[in-house]
Amino acid sequence: MKLATIRTGAGTAAVRVDDDAAVELGAADLGEFLARPDWRSAAKAATGARHELAGLDYAALVPRPEKVFCVGLNYRSHILEMGRELPEYPALFAKFARALVGAYDPVELPAGSEQVDWEAELGVVIGAEVRHATPEQAAAAIAGYTVVNDVTARDFQNRSLQWLQGKTFERSTPVGPWLVTAAEPGEISCEVDGDVVQKADTSDLVFGPVALVAYISQIITLAPGDIIATGTPGGVGHARKPARYLAEGSELVTRIEGVGELRNTMVRGA
């Protein structure tokens, strides 16, 4: 199944995206819907209002997640290009809900930053509360997968050893267009103005989705609708010589085989 949050004339609605229409699920957004213990069976059985696929206005997949965890340096290729050793534990940081935008929304370039970079990432969405998870429990808690681009202000990120300040600018992080519940994520890629700048297989992850859910759940309870951005492969602009960054008007396409695609235009933020 594909599940999403769309904007309607009345606000937002959680939907199941079928081949011929999007069907409302009876919740205001996907985060609210995933909080239902029976969300899987309810999504399959839903017969709510239908929307034509053409012109669907996708909101951020989960507009107000309780938590957004991100993983740094989690692709072997990216670790090597940054001149680092493979980590023993995941490097974690966070984002806040105001950073998230929809799959085709404009992405705002942070005011005051001249080094805005792309980071194509596989997103993991939590579908059940989980704490101190075994690998089996971690796998069962994953609702499915989505596409994320962790657009990053490198000059702000590198002001200190803590990365958050470069990672959670408002309206900087596209997520969507949908959650795929039974995906087998394959190749991940990123294009900037038609140039392929990142391409890798998600099997290159050092810590995979199940391992990340199990690890993070040792720290804090993961809740339905929480998102984990699992890290980016090699090819980021900051590591290029010369470095390359996003500019106003840049077209950013983020794609994961078997999951979906984001298409976003860069605009100058406030």
DAVEN-V99724 format. One record per pair of residues at least 24 apart in sequence whose ideal C-beta (glycine too) atoms are under 10 Angstrom apart, sorted by sequence separation. I is the first residue (numbers start at 0). J is the second residue. If there is no record, write none. Layout:
# DAVEN-V99724
i: {I	I}
j: {J	J}
This chain:
# DAVEN-V99724
i: {4	5	22	23	24	68	69	121	122	123	148	149	184	205	206	3	4	13	22	23	67	68	69	120	121	122	147	148	149	204	205	3	4	15	21	22	23	67	68	120	121	122	147	148	204	2	4	15	21	22	23	66	67	119	120	122	146	147	203	4	14	15	17	20	21	22	33	66	67	119	120	146	147	201	204	13	15	20	21	29	30	32	66	67	118	119	120	145	146	201	203	2	15	19	20	21	28	29	30	31	64	66	118	119	145	146	203	2	14	15	20	21	28	29	30	31	33	34	64	65	67	117	118	145	146	201	13	15	17	19	20	28	29	30	31	63	64	67	117	118	145	199	200	14	19	28	29	30	63	116	117	118	144	145	146	199	13	14	16	18	21	28	30	62	63	116	117	143	144	145	197	198	199	12	14	17	20	27	28	29	30	61	62	64	115	116	143	144	197	198	199	2	12	14	16	21	27	28	63	115	116	142	143	144	197	198	2	59	62	114	115	116	142	143	144	145	196	197	12	59	61	62	114	115	116	142	143	144	146	196	197	0	9	16	59	60	62	112	113	114	115	141	143	144	145	195	196	197	2	59	112	113	114	115	116	144	196	1	7	14	16	58	59	60	77	109	111	112	113	114	143	146	148	0	58	59	60	106	108	109	110	112	114	187	189	0	2	7	14	57	58	59	102	107	109	111	112	114	189	191	196	57	58	102	106	108	111	112	187	188	0	5	11	13	56	57	59	109	184	187	189	191	11	12	56	57	58	74	102	109	178	186	188	189	11	13	55	56	57	71	73	74	189	196	7	8	10	11	13	55	56	73	99	100	118	178	6	7	69	116	148	194	5	6	70	100	115	122	124	5	6	7	11	69	70	98	114	3	4	5	6	98	120	122	126	174	191	4	5	69	70	94	112	115	122	191	192	3	4	118	120	124	126	172	174	191	192	201	3	4	67	68	94	123	124	191	196	201	4	6	109	112	115	122	124	172	192	196	197	198	200	201	3	4	68	92	111	144	192	193	195	197	201	2	4	110	191	192	66	109	112	191	192	193	195	64	65	108	109	190	191	192	61	64	107	109	121	123	190	191	60	106	107	108	109	122	166	189	190	61	107	108	121	189	190	60	61	92	106	107	144	188	189	190	105	106	143	188	189	30	104	106	121	187	188	106	120	141	187	188	95	98	99	105	119	141	186	187	188	92	93	94	98	100	104	119	120	140	186	187	92	93	97	98	99	100	103	104	119	138	139	141	185	186	91	92	95	96	97	98	99	100	102	104	118	119	137	138	141	184	185	186	187	90	92	94	95	97	98	99	100	101	102	103	117	137	140	184	185	188	189	190	92	93	94	95	96	97	98	99	100	101	102	103	117	136	137	139	140	182	183	184	185	192	92	93	94	95	97	98	99	100	101	102	117	135	137	138	182	183	184	191	92	97	98	99	100	101	102	116	134	137	138	182	183	96	98	99	133	134	136	137	140	179	181	182	94	95	119	120	132	136	137	182	69	71	94	119	134	135	137	173	179	70	117	118	119	134	137	147	149	174	179	67	69	94	116	117	119	121	132	133	136	141	147	148	149	151	157	173	178	179	61	120	132	140	142	145	147	149	156	177	178	67	69	131	132	140	142	146	147	149	153	176	177	121	129	132	133	140	142	145	148	153	154	176	61	123	124	129	132	137	147	151	153	175	176	60	71	123	131	132	140	144	151	153	175	176	60	121	122	123	129	130	131	141	149	151	175	176	39	60	121	125	129	130	131	174	38	39	123	128	130	132	173	38	123	130	131	132	153	173	36	125	130	154	173	33	35	36	71	125	129	130	153	172	33	34	36	123	128	129	130	152	171	33	34	69	128	129	151	152	30	32	33	34	69	127	128	129	151	171	6	29	30	71	125	126	127	128	150	5	125	126	127	129	170	4	69	125	126	128	171	3	6	69	123	125	126	170	3	67	124	125	126	169	170	42	67	124	125	168	169	124	125	150	123	124	125	39	69	123	124	148	150	38	122	123	148	149	67	122	123	148	121	122	123	147	67	120	121	122	146	120	121	146	147	33	120	121	146	32	33	64	118	120	121	145	59	119	120	121	144	62	118	119	120	146	29	59	60	61	74	118	119	144	145	146	148	150	59	60	61	117	118	144	145	146	147	59	60	116	119	143	144	146	148	150	29	57	58	59	60	89	90	118	119	145	57	58	60	61	89	117	118	57	58	60	87	88	117	118	57	86	116	117	118	57	77	85	86	91	116	117	55	76	89	115	116	2	55	76	77	89	114	115	116	74	76	91	114	116	2	75	76	91	74	78	89	74	77	88	89	116	117	74	75	76	78	91	99	116	117	74	75	77	114	116	117	74	75	114	115	116	73	74	75	96	114	115	73	74	113	114	115	73	94	112	115	117	119	72	73	112	113	119	120	122	70	73	94	115	117	119	121	70	117	118	119	120	42	70	91	92	108	117	119	122	43	108	121	122	42	73	89	108	106	108	2	89	90	108	2	39	70	89	108	0	1	3	38	119	0	2	68	106	1	68	70	33	70	106	29	68	117	68	29	117	29	66	68	115	68	102	78	80	81	66	68	77	80	115	65	66	77	78	79	80	81	65	66	73	74	76	77	78	80	106	21	65	66	73	74	76	77	81	82	112	65	67	68	69	70	71	73	74	75	76	77	80	81	102	103	104	106	108	110	111	64	65	66	67	68	69	70	72	73	74	75	76	77	80	102	103	104	105	106	107	108	109	110	64	65	66	67	68	69	70	71	72	73	74	80	102	103	104	105	106	107	108	109	110	16	64	65	66	67	68	69	70	71	74	101	102	103	104	105	106	107	108	109	16	63	64	65	66	67	68	69	70	77	100	102	103	105	107	15	16	61	62	64	69	101	104	105	106	107	14	16	61	100	105	60	61	13	15	61	60	59	4	5	4	5	3	4	5	3	4	3	4	1	2	3	1	2	0	1	2	0	1	2	0	1	0	1	0	1	38	36	34	35	33	34	33	34	32	33	30	31	32	33	30	31	29	30	29	30	28	30	60	57	57	16	3	1	1}
j: {28	29	46	47	48	92	93	145	146	147	172	173	208	229	230	28	29	38	47	48	92	93	94	145	146	147	172	173	174	229	230	29	30	41	47	48	49	93	94	146	147	148	173	174	230	29	31	42	48	49	50	93	94	146	147	149	173	174	230	32	42	43	45	48	49	50	61	94	95	147	148	174	175	229	232	42	44	49	50	58	59	61	95	96	147	148	149	174	175	230	232	32	45	49	50	51	58	59	60	61	94	96	148	149	175	176	233	33	45	46	51	52	59	60	61	62	64	65	95	96	98	148	149	176	177	232	45	47	49	51	52	60	61	62	63	95	96	99	149	150	177	231	232	47	52	61	62	63	96	149	150	151	177	178	179	232	47	48	50	52	55	62	64	96	97	150	151	177	178	179	231	232	233	47	49	52	55	62	63	64	65	96	97	99	150	151	178	179	232	233	234	38	48	50	52	57	63	64	99	151	152	178	179	180	233	234	39	96	99	151	152	153	179	180	181	182	233	234	50	97	99	100	152	153	154	180	181	182	184	234	235	39	48	55	98	99	101	151	152	153	154	180	182	183	184	234	235	236	42	99	152	153	154	155	156	184	236	42	48	55	57	99	100	101	118	150	152	153	154	155	184	187	189	42	100	101	102	148	150	151	152	154	156	229	231	43	45	50	57	100	101	102	145	150	152	154	155	157	232	234	239	101	102	146	150	152	155	156	231	232	45	50	56	58	101	102	104	154	229	232	234	236	57	58	102	103	104	120	148	155	224	232	234	235	58	60	102	103	104	118	120	121	236	243	55	56	58	59	61	103	104	121	147	148	166	226	55	56	118	165	197	243	55	56	120	150	165	172	174	56	57	58	62	120	121	149	165	55	56	57	58	150	172	174	178	226	243	57	58	122	123	147	165	168	175	244	245	57	58	172	174	178	180	226	228	245	246	255	58	59	122	123	149	178	179	246	251	256	60	62	165	168	171	178	180	228	248	252	253	254	256	257	60	61	125	149	168	201	249	250	252	254	258	60	62	168	249	250	125	168	171	250	251	252	254	124	125	168	169	250	251	252	122	125	168	170	182	184	251	252	122	168	169	170	171	184	228	251	252	124	170	171	184	252	253	124	125	156	170	171	208	252	253	254	170	171	208	253	254	96	170	172	187	253	254	173	187	208	254	255	163	166	167	173	187	209	254	255	256	161	162	163	167	169	173	188	189	209	255	256	162	163	167	168	169	170	173	174	189	208	209	211	255	256	162	163	166	167	168	169	170	171	173	175	189	190	208	209	212	255	256	257	258	162	164	166	167	169	170	171	172	173	174	175	189	209	212	256	257	260	261	262	165	166	167	168	169	170	171	172	173	174	175	176	190	209	210	212	213	255	256	257	258	265	166	167	168	169	171	172	173	174	175	176	191	209	211	212	256	257	258	265	167	172	173	174	175	176	177	191	209	212	213	257	258	172	174	175	209	210	212	213	216	255	257	258	171	172	196	197	209	213	214	259	147	149	172	197	212	213	215	251	257	149	196	197	198	213	216	226	228	253	258	147	149	174	196	197	199	201	212	213	216	221	227	228	229	231	237	253	258	259	142	201	213	221	223	226	228	230	237	258	259	149	151	213	214	222	224	228	229	231	235	258	259	204	212	215	216	223	225	228	231	236	237	259	145	207	208	213	216	221	231	235	237	259	260	145	156	208	216	217	225	229	236	238	260	261	146	207	208	209	215	216	217	227	235	237	261	262	126	147	208	212	216	217	218	261	126	127	211	216	218	220	261	127	212	219	220	221	242	262	126	215	220	244	263	124	126	127	162	216	220	221	244	263	125	126	128	215	220	221	222	244	263	126	127	162	221	222	244	245	124	126	127	128	163	221	222	223	245	265	101	124	125	166	220	221	222	223	245	101	221	222	223	225	266	101	166	222	223	225	268	101	104	167	221	223	224	268	102	166	223	224	225	268	269	142	167	224	225	268	269	225	226	251	225	226	227	142	172	226	227	251	253	142	226	227	252	253	172	227	228	253	227	228	229	253	174	227	228	229	253	228	229	254	255	142	229	230	255	142	143	174	228	230	231	255	170	230	231	232	255	174	230	231	232	258	142	172	173	174	187	231	232	257	258	259	261	263	173	174	175	231	232	258	259	260	261	174	175	231	234	258	259	261	263	265	145	173	174	175	176	205	206	234	235	261	174	175	177	178	206	234	235	175	176	178	205	206	235	236	176	205	235	236	237	177	197	205	206	211	236	237	176	197	210	236	237	124	177	198	199	211	236	237	238	197	199	214	237	239	126	199	200	215	199	203	214	200	203	214	215	242	243	201	202	203	205	218	226	243	244	202	203	205	242	244	245	203	204	243	244	245	203	204	205	226	244	245	204	205	244	245	246	205	226	244	247	249	251	205	206	245	246	252	253	255	204	207	228	249	251	253	255	205	252	253	254	255	178	206	227	228	244	253	255	258	180	245	258	259	180	211	227	246	245	247	142	229	230	248	143	180	211	230	249	142	143	145	180	261	143	145	211	249	145	212	214	178	215	251	175	214	263	215	177	265	178	215	218	265	219	253	230	232	233	219	221	230	233	268	219	220	231	232	233	234	235	220	221	228	229	231	232	233	235	261	177	221	222	229	230	232	233	237	238	268	222	224	225	226	227	228	230	231	232	233	234	237	238	259	260	261	263	265	267	268	222	223	224	225	226	227	228	230	231	232	233	234	235	238	260	261	262	263	264	265	266	267	268	223	224	225	226	227	228	229	230	231	232	233	239	261	262	263	264	265	266	267	268	269	176	224	225	226	227	228	229	230	231	234	261	262	263	264	265	266	267	268	269	177	224	225	226	227	228	229	230	231	238	261	263	264	266	268	177	178	223	224	226	231	263	266	267	268	269	177	179	224	263	268	224	225	178	180	226	226	226	174	175	175	176	175	176	177	176	177	177	178	176	177	178	177	178	177	178	179	178	179	180	179	180	180	181	181	182	223	223	222	223	222	223	223	224	223	224	222	223	224	225	223	224	223	224	224	225	224	226	259	259	261	259	259	258	259}
